[in-house]
Each structure stands twice: as C-alpha cells, then as structure tokens.
Amino acid sequence: MAEHPAYPVGLRLTGRHVAVLGGGQVAQRRLPALIAAGADIHLISPEATPSVEAMADAKEITWHRRPYAEGDLAQAWYALIATSDPDANTRASAEAEANRVWCVRSDDADAATAWTPATGSSEGVTVAVLTTEARGRDPRHTAAIRDAVVEGLRDGTLVAPHHRTRATGVALVGGGPGDPDLITVRGRRLLAEADVVIADRLGPRDLLAELPPHVQVIDAAKIPYGRFMAQEAINNALIEHARQGKSVVRLKGGDPYVFGRGMEELQALAEAGIPCTVVPGISSSISVPGAAGIPVTHRGVAHEFTVVSGHVAPDDERSLVDWPSLAKLTGTLVVLMGVDKIGRIAETLVAHGKSPDTPVALVQEGTTAAQRRVDATLATVADTVAAQEVKPPAVIVIGAVVAVGPDGTV
C-alpha cells in the first residue's frame, strides 16, 4: 500500500496544555518555540539540562521532577516525547494515541502521530519544511532547505511581492563596521525591500551592488574634511522620499546612535510625521578592535571600556569630553574619529597622569579587505601615525588590552 504524506497544519497552542517528557537536549531545542507559542508547558522529567532548568526557574514552564507516569497526557493537546527510556516513550506514545493527543517522538518518528518540521521565520512568516516519505527522510537535508528559504527571504534574494499596501516610512539601519556580512538580518531584509537608499561612506557599500536597478541610491557620504552632504539636506531627502510613498533606508556605518546622528534624523522625521524604524548595528567601537585581535575588556586587565569621539581636540572649547578624568581610568579607552587629533589626545592623557608607555593600537578600515593595524604607545603615537600614514576611518584603542595576546600574555 502506498504511503500517504503527512498533512501539514499549524497548531495554535496559546494557553493550552502541552506535555514534554524528558529534559535533555531535544527538549532544550524544542521548548523555546513552544514558549513563544504561548503554550502552558508541563515538563515531566527527573532531570534537566541547565538551560531547561533556567526556563523552569523563570516560570516559563512547569517542571514536574519525576519520571513519566500513565495519565500525564490526559489533559494535553500536544505532547513531545523525548525521554532516554524507550519503554517510557512507547507507553507514553500509546497513551497519546488512546487519548487522541498529537504527539512527536524523538526516538521513533514513525511511531508518533505527528512530525516536527524544520521551521524558521522571517518578517512574521513561518517557513516549515517536512519530508513526506519515510525512506527519504533526511533531517539535515530538510533543515538545509529551510535555511535556504529563510535566508533568501531575509536577505532579499528570494523576493515574495506584497499584495497588500506596504507600510511606507524610513528605516535607520546600522550597517556595521564595513564587512557586508556583519549587517543584521533585519537590516539586510529592509535594504532588499527599499525603494530609496541614502547611504553613508562608512556603511557596507558592497551591499549597494546587490540592489535591483530600480532602487535609487543617494550618496550621503561625509568624507572627513572634504565634501559632505549637510545633515539638513539628508533630513530633507529622507522626508521628501518618504512622503512620496516610498520605502526609504538610511544606511549608516556602525550603529545609528553611536556618533551616527541617528537621533537627529529620527527627530526630524517625527516632526514631519514620518514613521521611523531604528535597526541597531554592530558598533565599530567594539567590532573593529575585535577583528584586529583586541578585546576591549579582559579578565584581570580591564573591567570597563569607554568610547569617546575625537573629532574635536581636548583643548577645543566645543569638546564635551572630560579628558582629565579619562586619564585616571584604568580600563580601555576607544577613540572614534580621532586620527588627526591623536597627538593632542595623547599629550592630554599623559599630562593628566596616564603613563607614556600605555599601549595604543590604530585599526584602519576595520573588518574590510583593507584592514591594517598599527601599534604604538601614547609617547610615540603621533609620530607613528605620521610615519605610517594612517588615515580615517580608524578606531583607536588605548590601554593594556592592546598587548593581550592569544597565548594569554600581556
């Protein structure tokens, strides 16, 4: 007799009794989705992994610390059978069948009344992939198909057109430090759906080449000490295109709120009545040192790190940085936009107590193919920058962490 395929259906488990038998790795993987579904979860197991125990401690599940006993599935709508006892699994599966409870079984899928598909989600859409023939069932192949579909939806390579009116507005997207792979999943998806992209020079520019021809790309490059697009002009461009009913992405380097003037743009949009979404990005202040092998904190070396802007010198009346106080800190100091001011910054730190021998690293074009690291000390950094011709963008790291090596030496 020919095998019939499984009938796919989505279970609505909000507030409904779900029994999970076994507190091991299978439960640890499956419980988060059941919690997200709002199920009333009852875990029955004498033991549990630390992660599962943490879910019980957080009251996300109810843990009955004992083995399975007949009657445990009487009130259940759905059951996950995943104990290490084959006999208990068989008895529980029989109880589920007798009580017409849909159940999945980790040790013998063919003995269960339901199968768990490989699932993923993107923008409110859940993708579920299920192999329909037992002889061809390959969980890794099924998961690979799921991953390919979800990734395609997230990065825009698999485009499903919207048939209802799409919400317009502006998304302030943090693109990360430069490597296109370091933009967030949400940021990449919004970029793929954009009609207009207003991009900074420090954003992941390689992603712009992937945009369809109809997408309008506006260069908002703020080249240091050269041509720039005034902030007011950027704000006006965001408002103008959004009012035309277009989906607008403001693509920034790093994070929109870390020296990115993101709040200024959000305020301008709010004043104009334009809806705005903020998508955080990986800040260069942490990621670029990390890419160069520098931890901004390290046990026994630095218990704090401070990020400051160096676009104005310490003796400039416009500076809002308390440099004398920074000189007294024992942790890590990360300076952004400070390449041309590093000489005066170093002099100020030393003048207020920081050792001239304090290690300094400058990481230029961090996370990109052009990345390079230049090391110095506070005493030598000004001459080193000139001799090595270090140019912006570069992240400057000051502190003992610069000398921490992969072998544990400092």
GIGIUR-V556700 format. One record per run of one state. SS is the DSSP state (H for helix, E for strand, L for the rest). FROM is the first residue (numbers start at 0). LEN is the number of residues. If there is no record, write none. Layout:
{{SS:FROM:LEN} {SS:FROM:LEN}}
This chain:
{{L:0:16} {E:16:5} {L:21:3} {H:24:12} {L:36:3} {E:39:5} {L:44:5} {H:49:8} {L:57:4} {E:61:3} {L:64:13} {E:77:4} {L:81:4} {H:85:13} {L:98:3} {E:101:4} {L:105:3} {H:108:3} {L:111:6} {E:117:5} {L:122:2} {E:124:5} {L:129:4} {H:133:3} {L:136:2} {H:138:17} {L:155:13} {E:168:6} {L:174:1} {E:175:1} {L:176:3} {H:179:3} {L:182:2} {H:184:8} {L:192:3} {E:195:4} {L:199:5} {H:204:6} {L:210:5} {E:215:4} {L:219:2} {E:221:1} {L:222:5} {E:227:1} {L:228:2} {H:230:13} {L:243:3} {E:246:6} {L:252:1} {E:253:1} {L:254:7} {H:261:10} {L:271:4} {E:275:4} {L:279:4} {H:283:8} {L:291:6} {E:297:1} {L:298:3} {E:301:1} {L:302:2} {E:304:5} {L:309:13} {H:322:6} {L:328:3} {E:331:5} {L:336:2} {H:338:13} {L:351:7} {E:358:6} {L:364:7} {E:371:6} {L:377:3} {H:380:8} {L:388:5} {E:393:5} {L:398:1} {H:399:4} {L:403:7}}
